[in-house]
């Protein structure tokens, strides 16, 4: 049946669904939903009805026969974030095959910046917690991750006149940051490995890869294969979000210089899955992960005197800034790599501060390091929230000032263009 013969209700429903999907693909909308979910969780967890929130998070659902009788908070961390990391995997593949990471000269600075932006926060956390003991150093990776959804959303709100190359630098840095974060989770926060389950996971993963390379888009084939891969990774002891990244890596990406103008499988999956990731999966994870009973001003004070929380705040605010800016500066001075035209070092400073927004993956690593629902996990959440808010605030101050500067330069250039060829007497 052609679209013009569809009933009016069907056409309207399809059009509304498409409009909502397009809206959810916007970076500012995804960041806004993430913020709203976080605020709701914090308010509920600190209200008179807080018991109902924590009871909901500990509600167990799922079949026990395959060890999937998990709490809602665990489903959010292991299940919903697998969708987010699938999109991350597709983005990583795209960048390596057809994006900025394909060109070593262009990729050198953001790659180095990402490495520095993870190493320095980890070092600061370790230095702060050296004498703490009792397993505190297990949280060394918490302040190393950048929340790309929040960071790009903040940049999208601010950057009305900032150079587009600045956004490209942030995206490339964040992609490498995500790759390193997934590696850290897989290597340092996966234990009691079941190698039989891990070996069996290769079967559905390989079948999924074969199907997508044959341009098969049938959900009734791909979805069961993806679910089987996720279940076996979960059973293996490797964190289940790694399955999302590997599934994303299998999706073929078309090179930009190819004559085939048809959208590839990567574009298809991003178009379909990104609204689900940014509009549902990540906000629901934030709702499940960000709820912490602060205990008023005194409770907040106690949390922020914990060396773990202090290390996280300093790592996100100071460590990310020093790591990204310092590494970028050193690499540009002692190698042939250089900043893109139009980007200044003040811009890089603002971007480095912005990368201190470490929310989604930081909360996930906190859960893996200290266990969900523990006192230390609550202090981790406070540290991540406070550090991310401080980083976003400082970055906004710097980047807004730069945005005004670029707007003034643009307006002056427009006036100069308008005045070309006009006698001075008329210009005056």
RODO-2510 file (C-alpha; in nm, 4 decimals, decimal comma):
residues 428
     n   res          X          Y          Z
     1     x     0,0000     0,0000     0,0000
     2     x     0,1426     0,3409    -0,0941
     3     x     0,1841     0,6068     0,1719
     4     x    -0,0815     0,8302     0,0163
     5     x    -0,3418     0,5546     0,0690
     6     x    -0,2650     0,5020     0,4357
     7     x    -0,5395     0,5966     0,6805
     8     x    -0,5065     0,9459     0,8195
     9     x    -0,4346     0,8152     1,1720
    10     x    -0,1518     0,5905     1,0445
    11     x     0,0066     0,8714     0,8461
    12     x    -0,0137     1,1041     1,1430
    13     x     0,1292     0,8458     1,3832
    14     x     0,4185     0,7683     1,1488
    15     x     0,4898     1,1379     1,0938
    16     x     0,4825     1,2090     1,4675
    17     x     0,7130     0,9144     1,5373
    18     x     0,9575     1,0366     1,2727
    19     x     0,9489     1,3900     1,4142
    20     x     1,0233     1,2628     1,7663
    21     x     1,3105     1,0469     1,6340
    22     x     1,4631     1,3448     1,4550
    23     x     1,4287     1,5530     1,7706
    24     x     1,6058     1,2879     1,9800
    25     x     1,9011     1,2901     1,7406
    26     x     1,9796     1,6484     1,8385
    27     x     2,2651     1,6712     2,0842
    28     x     2,1000     1,9380     2,2989
    29     x     1,7855     1,7276     2,3427
    30     x     1,9821     1,4195     2,4513
    31     x     2,1798     1,6252     2,7012
    32     x     1,8625     1,7898     2,8328
    33     x     1,6927     1,4519     2,8876
    34     x     2,0023     1,3277     3,0671
    35     x     1,9987     1,6313     3,2958
    36     x     1,6247     1,6004     3,3643
    37     x     1,6574     1,2303     3,4533
    38     x     1,9459     1,3093     3,6892
    39     x     1,7552     1,5858     3,8662
    40     x     1,4450     1,3667     3,9074
    41     x     1,6552     1,0856     4,0568
    42     x     1,8312     1,3211     4,2996
    43     x     1,5062     1,4866     4,4100
    44     x     1,3269     1,1531     4,4556
    45     x     1,6209     0,9959     4,6423
    46     x     1,6283     1,2888     4,8853
    47     x     1,2533     1,3286     4,9317
    48     x     1,0113     1,1819     5,1858
    49     x     0,9491     0,9019     4,9330
    50     x     1,3159     0,8035     4,9011
    51     x     1,2474     0,4493     5,0249
    52     x     1,0289     0,3838     4,7214
    53     x     1,3092     0,4952     4,4881
    54     x     1,5696     0,2652     4,6415
    55     x     1,3173    -0,0193     4,6655
    56     x     1,2457     0,0219     4,2932
    57     x     1,6153     0,0143     4,2080
    58     x     1,6570    -0,3130     4,4005
    59     x     1,3560    -0,4826     4,2410
    60     x     1,4691    -0,8025     4,0683
    61     x     1,3334    -0,9018     3,7280
    62     x     1,4433    -1,1479     3,4614
    63     x     1,4812    -1,5249     3,4183
    64     x     1,7001    -1,6907     3,6790
    65     x     1,7621    -1,9966     3,4571
    66     x     2,0151    -1,7951     3,2524
    67     x     2,1369    -1,5866     3,5481
    68     x     1,9473    -1,2794     3,4300
    69     x     1,7460    -1,2245     3,7475
    70     x     1,8980    -0,8800     3,7914
    71     x     1,7973    -0,5666     3,9791
    72     x     1,6607    -0,2755     3,7812
    73     x     1,9762    -0,0734     3,8533
    74     x     2,1899    -0,3593     3,7163
    75     x     1,9718    -0,3899     3,4066
    76     x     2,0271    -0,0169     3,3504
    77     x     2,4062    -0,0434     3,3837
    78     x     2,4529    -0,3695     3,1933
    79     x     2,1609    -0,3644     2,9509
    80     x     2,0696    -0,0069     2,8656
    81     x     2,4312     0,1063     2,8435
    82     x     2,5005    -0,1751     2,5965
    83     x     2,2764     0,0174     2,3546
    84     x     2,4759     0,3342     2,4193
    85     x     2,8044     0,1487     2,3660
    86     x     2,6725    -0,0051     2,0430
    87     x     2,6377     0,3477     1,9051
    88     x     2,9858     0,4225     2,0409
    89     x     3,1196     0,1163     1,8558
    90     x     2,9645     0,2301     1,5277
    91     x     3,1095     0,5803     1,5774
    92     x     3,4538     0,4347     1,6515
    93     x     3,4402     0,2227     1,3368
    94     x     3,3329     0,5239     1,1313
    95     x     3,6163     0,7388     1,2646
    96     x     3,8809     0,4737     1,1975
    97     x     3,7551     0,3933     0,8468
    98     x     3,6259     0,7233     0,7112
    99     x     3,6766     0,9893     0,9778
   100     x     3,9523     1,1950     1,1345
   101     x     4,1214     0,8928     1,2947
   102     x     4,1915     0,7633     0,9426
   103     x     4,4445     1,0437     0,8901
   104     x     4,7377     1,0071     1,1357
   105     x     4,8355     1,3725     1,1000
   106     x     4,4898     1,5006     1,1953
   107     x     4,4325     1,2325     1,4582
   108     x     4,7629     1,2783     1,6436
   109     x     4,6599     1,5704     1,8644
   110     x     4,3134     1,4513     1,9758
   111     x     4,4473     1,0979     2,0343
   112     x     4,7313     1,2328     2,2483
   113     x     4,4871     1,4656     2,4245
   114     x     4,2570     1,1724     2,5068
   115     x     4,5452     0,9684     2,6497
   116     x     4,6681     1,2611     2,8589
   117     x     4,3109     1,3382     2,9609
   118     x     4,2808     0,9903     3,1108
   119     x     4,6293     0,9497     3,2563
   120     x     4,6476     1,2734     3,4591
   121     x     4,3060     1,2371     3,6324
   122     x     4,3961     0,8778     3,7241
   123     x     4,7301     0,9966     3,8652
   124     x     4,5619     1,2697     4,0703
   125     x     4,3080     1,0227     4,2106
   126     x     4,5865     0,7798     4,3072
   127     x     4,7940     1,0539     4,4750
   128     x     4,4951     1,1722     4,6793
   129     x     4,4036     0,8180     4,7879
   130     x     4,7479     0,6628     4,8400
   131     x     4,7109     0,6451     5,2160
   132     x     4,3376     0,5736     5,2241
   133     x     4,3632     0,1955     5,2030
   134     x     4,0707    -0,0482     5,2146
   135     x     4,0542    -0,0815     4,8351
   136     x     4,0101     0,2890     4,7634
   137     x     4,2583     0,2782     4,4738
   138     x     4,0213     0,0455     4,2894
   139     x     3,8377     0,3619     4,1822
   140     x     4,1370     0,5090     3,9969
   141     x     3,9546     0,5036     3,6607
   142     x     3,6397     0,6878     3,7756
   143     x     3,7537     1,0423     3,6814
   144     x     3,9138     0,9348     3,3513
   145     x     3,6006     0,9189     3,1330
   146     x     3,4334     1,2044     2,9450
   147     x     3,0560     1,2014     2,9003
   148     x     3,0257     1,2813     2,5310
   149     x     2,6471     1,3332     2,5461
   150     x     2,6705     1,6040     2,8134
   151     x     2,9876     1,7641     2,6756
   152     x     2,8623     1,7936     2,3171
   153     x     2,5224     1,9160     2,4394
   154     x     2,6882     2,1967     2,6387
   155     x     2,9077     2,2837     2,3393
   156     x     2,6027     2,2852     2,1096
   157     x     2,4267     2,5376     2,3356
   158     x     2,7329     2,7641     2,3583
   159     x     2,8870     2,7325     2,0127
   160     x     2,6790     2,9652     1,7978
   161     x     2,9975     3,1167     1,6535
   162     x     3,2787     2,8871     1,7705
   163     x     3,4749     2,7239     1,4842
   164     x     3,3388     2,3875     1,3677
   165     x     3,6903     2,2415     1,3935
   166     x     3,6620     2,2803     1,7721
   167     x     3,3619     2,0468     1,7777
   168     x     3,5490     1,8020     1,5520
   169     x     3,8425     1,8051     1,7955
   170     x     3,6078     1,7317     2,0880
   171     x     3,4291     1,4499     1,9034
   172     x     3,7555     1,2840     1,7977
   173     x     3,8945     1,3163     2,1506
   174     x     3,5738     1,1728     2,2961
   175     x     3,5735     0,8780     2,0540
   176     x     3,9272     0,7814     2,1594
   177     x     3,8305     0,8430     2,5232
   178     x     3,5396     0,6001     2,4817
   179     x     3,7673     0,3368     2,3282
   180     x     4,0132     0,3679     2,6168
   181     x     3,7295     0,3595     2,8721
   182     x     3,5897     0,0383     2,7227
   183     x     3,9390    -0,1134     2,7319
   184     x     3,9781    -0,0149     3,0980
   185     x     3,6417    -0,1718     3,1864
   186     x     3,7226    -0,4927     2,9981
   187     x     4,0727    -0,5309     3,1453
   188     x     4,0448    -0,3949     3,4999
   189     x     3,6779    -0,4376     3,5939
   190     x     3,6020    -0,7837     3,4586
   191     x     3,6768    -1,0796     3,6863
   192     x     3,5947    -1,4476     3,7355
   193     x     3,6051    -1,5027     3,3613
   194     x     3,4065    -1,7909     3,2129
   195     x     3,6077    -1,8732     2,9012
   196     x     3,3471    -2,1215     2,7752
   197     x     3,0779    -1,8522     2,7640
   198     x     3,3288    -1,6065     2,6179
   199     x     3,4170    -1,8540     2,3428
   200     x     3,0517    -1,9266     2,2690
   201     x     2,9840    -1,5509     2,2371
   202     x     3,1977    -1,5512     1,9226
   203     x     2,9289    -1,7558     1,7414
   204     x     2,6364    -1,5067     1,7558
   205     x     2,8820    -1,2174     1,7216
   206     x     3,0232    -1,3722     1,4029
   207     x     2,6748    -1,4414     1,2653
   208     x     2,5740    -1,0809     1,3390
   209     x     2,8856    -0,9579     1,1562
   210     x     2,8080    -1,1836     0,8574
   211     x     2,4476    -1,0592     0,8440
   212     x     2,5320    -0,6890     0,8534
   213     x     2,8078    -0,7297     0,5935
   214     x     2,5421    -0,8862     0,3693
   215     x     2,3377    -0,5662     0,4340
   216     x     2,0711    -0,7626     0,6180
   217     x     1,8489    -0,5203     0,8101
   218     x     1,5882    -0,7676     0,9392
   219     x     1,5386    -0,6995     1,3093
   220     x     1,4074    -1,0534     1,3705
   221     x     1,7514    -1,1854     1,2682
   222     x     1,9843    -0,9175     1,4070
   223     x     1,8139    -0,8557     1,7410
   224     x     1,8241    -1,2214     1,8620
   225     x     2,1906    -1,2471     1,7561
   226     x     2,2764    -0,9255     1,9419
   227     x     2,0836    -1,0430     2,2490
   228     x     2,2618    -1,3813     2,2462
   229     x     2,5994    -1,2050     2,2235
   230     x     2,5086    -0,9799     2,5159
   231     x     2,3841    -1,2699     2,7310
   232     x     2,6995    -1,4748     2,6743
   233     x     2,9260    -1,1778     2,7493
   234     x     2,7267    -1,1152     3,0666
   235     x     2,7689    -1,4809     3,1609
   236     x     3,1425    -1,4732     3,0807
   237     x     3,2291    -1,2133     3,3454
   238     x     3,3378    -0,9516     3,0914
   239     x     3,1196    -0,6454     3,1433
   240     x     2,8231    -0,6779     2,9102
   241     x     2,8648    -0,3263     2,7653
   242     x     3,1767    -0,4534     2,5858
   243     x     2,9410    -0,6681     2,3761
   244     x     2,7729    -0,3492     2,2568
   245     x     3,1019    -0,2023     2,1382
   246     x     3,2061    -0,5216     1,9571
   247     x     2,8677    -0,5469     1,7852
   248     x     2,9075    -0,1859     1,6741
   249     x     3,2568    -0,2590     1,5418
   250     x     3,1196    -0,5289     1,3126
   251     x     2,8972    -0,2836     1,1233
   252     x     3,0543    -0,1979     0,7842
   253     x     3,1339     0,1665     0,7102
   254     x     3,1504     0,3154     0,3603
   255     x     3,4558     0,5213     0,2740
   256     x     3,3871     0,8822     0,1784
   257     x     3,5691     0,8454    -0,1520
   258     x     3,3448     0,5611    -0,2716
   259     x     3,1179     0,6215    -0,5693
   260     x     2,8275     0,4433    -0,3964
   261     x     2,6076     0,7208    -0,2597
   262     x     2,3598     0,4886    -0,0885
   263     x     2,3561     0,5090     0,2918
   264     x     2,5659     0,2307     0,4410
   265     x     2,4837     0,0016     0,7299
   266     x     2,6604     0,2325     0,9762
   267     x     2,4379     0,5222     0,8751
   268     x     2,1309     0,2951     0,8954
   269     x     2,2085     0,1773     1,2485
   270     x     2,3020     0,5213     1,3743
   271     x     1,9795     0,6616     1,2306
   272     x     1,7717     0,3903     1,3986
   273     x     1,9527     0,3334     1,7268
   274     x     2,0792     0,6798     1,8242
   275     x     1,7321     0,8124     1,9230
   276     x     1,6825     0,5045     2,1424
   277     x     2,0263     0,5525     2,2985
   278     x     2,0085     0,9279     2,3638
   279     x     1,6343     0,9469     2,4289
   280     x     1,5747     0,6323     2,6340
   281     x     1,8771     0,4232     2,7315
   282     x     2,1153     0,6900     2,8640
   283     x     1,8518     0,9010     3,0478
   284     x     1,7082     0,5869     3,2134
   285     x     2,0576     0,4808     3,3188
   286     x     2,1129     0,8278     3,4648
   287     x     1,7821     0,7999     3,6502
   288     x     1,8875     0,4644     3,7979
   289     x     2,2487     0,5583     3,8714
   290     x     2,2349     0,9199     3,9909
   291     x     1,9934     0,8748     4,2799
   292     x     2,1933     0,9211     4,5973
   293     x     2,0671     1,0216     4,9429
   294     x     2,2922     1,3185     5,0129
   295     x     2,1668     1,3726     5,3672
   296     x     2,1441     1,7501     5,3490
   297     x     2,4317     1,9937     5,3801
   298     x     2,6024     1,7864     5,6492
   299     x     2,5765     1,4714     5,4376
   300     x     2,7139     1,6527     5,1359
   301     x     3,0009     1,7787     5,3509
   302     x     3,0791     1,4271     5,4737
   303     x     3,0770     1,2918     5,1193
   304     x     3,3077     1,5656     4,9916
   305     x     3,5589     1,5070     5,2722
   306     x     3,5998     1,1466     5,1598
   307     x     3,9345     1,1202     4,9737
   308     x     3,7584     0,9173     4,7036
   309     x     3,5164     1,2025     4,6276
   310     x     3,7996     1,4580     4,6508
   311     x     4,0098     1,2556     4,4067
   312     x     3,7184     1,2357     4,1637
   313     x     3,6426     1,6097     4,1763
   314     x     4,0092     1,7069     4,1381
   315     x     4,0546     1,4468     3,8641
   316     x     3,7607     1,5746     3,6607
   317     x     3,8141     1,9476     3,7096
   318     x     4,1924     1,9773     3,7348
   319     x     4,3170     1,6489     3,5901
   320     x     4,1181     1,6616     3,2663
   321     x     4,2189     2,0235     3,2055
   322     x     4,5893     1,9670     3,2719
   323     x     4,5968     1,6331     3,0914
   324     x     4,4255     1,7436     2,7707
   325     x     4,5682     2,0939     2,7442
   326     x     4,9185     1,9967     2,8576
   327     x     4,9451     1,6936     2,6301
   328     x     4,8100     1,8854     2,3299
   329     x     5,0573     2,1687     2,3903
   330     x     5,3586     1,9376     2,4309
   331     x     5,2755     1,7233     2,1276
   332     x     5,2252     2,0304     1,9085
   333     x     5,5579     2,1784     2,0235
   334     x     5,7697     1,8652     1,9860
   335     x     5,6157     1,7078     1,6769
   336     x     5,4782     1,8065     1,3387
   337     x     5,1203     1,7922     1,4644
   338     x     4,9448     2,1274     1,4933
   339     x     4,6061     2,2730     1,5760
   340     x     4,3590     2,3284     1,2932
   341     x     4,3432     2,6789     1,1526
   342     x     4,1082     2,8975     1,3518
   343     x     4,1560     2,7232     1,6875
   344     x     4,3509     2,9067     1,9571
   345     x     4,5020     2,7749     2,2780
   346     x     4,2298     2,9475     2,4801
   347     x     3,9763     2,7416     2,2822
   348     x     4,1665     2,4229     2,3702
   349     x     4,1671     2,5263     2,7371
   350     x     3,7894     2,5647     2,7344
   351     x     3,7507     2,2319     2,5559
   352     x     3,9787     2,0607     2,8094
   353     x     3,7608     2,1935     3,0916
   354     x     3,4490     2,0739     2,9098
   355     x     3,5916     1,7219     2,8877
   356     x     3,5810     1,7149     3,2691
   357     x     3,2103     1,6354     3,2466
   358     x     3,2383     1,2701     3,3417
   359     x     2,8977     1,1282     3,4073
   360     x     2,7666     0,8135     3,2390
   361     x     3,0834     0,6011     3,2239
   362     x     3,2209     0,7477     3,5488
   363     x     2,9096     0,6357     3,7378
   364     x     2,9337     0,2946     3,5730
   365     x     3,2980     0,2500     3,6768
   366     x     3,2084     0,3645     4,0280
   367     x     2,9480     0,0884     4,0519
   368     x     3,1978    -0,1674     3,9229
   369     x     3,4725    -0,0483     4,1572
   370     x     3,2835    -0,0293     4,4872
   371     x     2,9486    -0,2015     4,4304
   372     x     2,6133    -0,0343     4,3766
   373     x     2,4324     0,0911     4,6860
   374     x     2,7365     0,1092     4,9156
   375     x     2,8386     0,4208     5,1089
   376     x     3,1463     0,4567     4,8922
   377     x     2,9321     0,4326     4,5808
   378     x     2,7187     0,7179     4,7158
   379     x     3,0314     0,9269     4,7699
   380     x     3,1417     0,8409     4,4164
   381     x     2,8117     0,9720     4,2808
   382     x     2,8453     1,2953     4,4783
   383     x     3,2022     1,3401     4,3539
   384     x     3,1048     1,2746     3,9915
   385     x     2,8078     1,5118     4,0072
   386     x     2,9985     1,7935     4,1794
   387     x     3,3043     1,7547     3,9547
   388     x     3,0944     1,7462     3,6385
   389     x     2,8944     2,0551     3,7364
   390     x     3,2131     2,2476     3,8207
   391     x     3,3778     2,1426     3,4940
   392     x     3,0713     2,2405     3,2903
   393     x     3,0479     2,5776     3,4665
   394     x     3,4145     2,6680     3,4179
   395     x     3,4100     2,5530     3,0553
   396     x     3,0951     2,7548     2,9860
   397     x     3,2581     3,0724     3,1196
   398     x     3,5654     3,0301     2,8977
   399     x     3,3829     2,9130     2,5835
   400     x     3,1098     3,1766     2,6101
   401     x     3,3792     3,4444     2,6200
   402     x     3,5417     3,2882     2,3134
   403     x     3,2026     3,2676     2,1425
   404     x     3,1520     3,6426     2,1912
   405     x     3,4978     3,7040     2,0471
   406     x     3,4272     3,4946     1,7365
   407     x     3,0884     3,6620     1,6934
   408     x     3,2507     4,0072     1,7038
   409     x     3,5145     3,8998     1,4484
   410     x     3,2424     3,7594     1,2223
   411     x     3,0374     4,0791     1,2443
   412     x     3,3444     4,2905     1,1620
   413     x     3,4195     4,0745     0,8590
   414     x     3,0601     4,1121     0,7383
   415     x     3,0809     4,4907     0,7732
   416     x     3,4098     4,4946     0,5843
   417     x     3,2582     4,2882     0,3037
   418     x     2,9565     4,5182     0,2851
   419     x     3,1812     4,8262     0,2640
   420     x     3,4070     4,6937    -0,0150
   421     x     3,4077     4,9263    -0,3121
   422     x     3,2152     5,2059    -0,1348
   423     x     3,3943     5,5451    -0,1270
   424     x     3,5232     5,6488     0,2153
   425     x     3,3028     5,9604     0,2162
   426     x     2,9915     5,7418     0,2042
   427     x     3,1346     5,4934     0,4571
   428     x     3,1833     5,7778     0,7036
***
